[in-house]
Amino acid sequence: MNPQPTEDKNKKLIEIKETANLGGGQKRIDSQHAKGKFTARERISFLLDENSFEETDSLVTHRSNEFGLEDQKFFGDAVVTGYGLINGRLVFVYAQDFTVLGGSLSEAVSEKICKVMDLAVQNGAPIIGLIDSGGARIQEGIDSLSGYAKIFQRNVIASGVVPQISVMMGPAAGGATYSPALTDFIFMVEGTGQMYITGPDVIRAVTSEEISHEELGGFQMHTQLSGVAHFSFEKEEITLQKVRELLEYIPQNNMEEPQVDENVEIQSSEILNQIIPDNPNEPYDMLTVINEIIDEESLFQVHEDFAKNIIVGFSRIGGQSVGIVAQQPEHLAGSLDVNASIKAARFVRFCDAFNIPLITFIDVPGFLPGVEQEKLGIIRHGAKLIFAYAEATVPKISILTRKAYGGSYIVMSSKNLNGDINLSWPTGEIAVMGAEGAVNIIHKKSISESESSEDLKTQLISEYEEKFMNPYVAASRGLIDDVITPSETRVKIIKSLKMLQNKRQNFPPKKHGSIPL
Ligand code: HXC
């Protein structure tokens, strides 16, 4: 028998690759486009630097012969995997291909995903999953379920080692939701990205509730109410562009420091000297404060639409990548409730895992009082934030702009939770509680027995304010390192970050702590 000529072999390879590039075929690609969605390969090209994608496992097929699957084998199966560059830095990526059996997860798909996850961990680079999937491949049964378990195990191993990002670009039902939930950040495309454990049909059958796919698992549910997702954007291209932006703030892995841009001006901001209202109960926008202090337009908020009483996000100050945590007095007076505690605790832990210094802006009247909050477990969730700050060993700098009352003073990066540099503006107030509440408790008897109780109360409140509602008592004990003019804040933070750049702090070795989950 004559051997096949080399030219024919090369031609055959080209044909195979062309077929592989079409995933589930042109008809299904057209149907994907008709739903307003791009294909897996198109998405990868939006995400990565031009022509940087190298595909792996494009010739893998599933091995199942059940339920007619023997006639539905597609090169690459239902996921496109590989590596490439974002802003010149290595990333690993997998994009589920809805044109192949609805992007469902077969054993082969899970093996492909696990391969790039292993490469990401071994080579210290972020892993990004573009999710568009009907969940477990129903025809494969346990092989599919065990495939999910293999991925979840790798998500946990990779956690805190390399950044993990999920982008929800279509449905994610059942098992398809839990790998994203184990990653660091979830992006959703508005209108098409959906996540739920069980869909509307099952819910109707079990609880008789009627709900649409979008109401149940769309971006509003997850970025505003459940907090499952961190970001949502209107279009696929914008969403993928935002993933690229996020990665600029984060190092490639836990052994690296974030990138530093040295060419940044150090200037002061006079606006800050007038920003705190005379009336202590009047709100102001903490975003104005932050934006005056950080490098221009460098705030990248995380969880922007969830628990708006606290702001968290990445930013740069003097070119140094930092994590910002700040109360927002415009929402719930900046108090700490369950959702704010969880939001901030998770962010603090991410920053600590990836060597990103924390800058905390404080104006907090306390934990939010109320029966509902107690029922929801504010004690347990508030403890998460204490735990997160106390175990964080990255540089921790705090700026007290106004109130720091009670337990919320302690939790917000205070000196005795190993705060490195704690600064206060002259408007800072550190006390166990607000003056009126304090006077009502400690002078209850004398006020009730006084003939002019209102006058006495007013006098006692002003005495209490005079004594405690300032930063100087704390400064006299070294709990505040310095009281500064607000306009100097940016300069002081830049100097503090430089001073702390080689900070090393270690706690006793242990397997892991037991954070109050
Ligand atoms: C195999 C699937 C599939 C699946 C979809 N398809 N989901 N094939 N396994 N899980 C196939 C369809 O048969 C169809 O094939 C193609 O993908 C496109 O699906 P459509 O239904 O036509 O698309 P659409 O109308 O857009 O609806 C998308 C969908 C729906 C909402 C995702 O397909 C759906 O509800 N799928 C089932 C979701 C689900 O219940 N999954 C199992 C979850 S349980 P053709 O050949 O027509 O193109 C689970 C357990 C794991 O995941 C738990 C681990 C912790």
Residues whose N, C-alpha, C, O or C-beta is under 5 A from the ligand:
A	BS01	HXC	L101 G102 S104 S133 G134 G135 A136 R137 I138 Y148 P171 A173 G174 G175 A176
